[in-house]
Amino acid sequence: MRPILFTLAAAQILSAAPAPAQGIPCAPRESLLRFVIDQRGETRQATGTAGRGAQMALFASEAGSWTMVLFLPDGRACLLASGEGFRATGGLQPARGTPI
């Protein structure tokens, strides 16, 4: 899916919930998961704990699309970033240098 089409589709799905003050698009958890999993065909590739009880997840598809989501304790999920060209690195990589 082209980035502009993804942006428009995400805007329609995420407009049902108010965004936090930072302007990050958020929606009820299940709505965002339906979009990422069902429409984008992505699966969860990685997770992590963020501050204040939030959880981060990175989703990606075999076609190369990826989406980073922040799950908030209040039941909302926020779309942090998305793109194309996802490649798994096969494990943790050093923060510096050329990992690819």
Secondary structure, DSSP 8 states (H G I E B T S, - for coil): --HHHHHHHHHHHHTTS---TT---EEEHHHHHIIIIIIT--EEEEEEE-GGG-EEEEEE-TTS-EEEEEE-TTSEEEEEEEES-----SS---SSS---
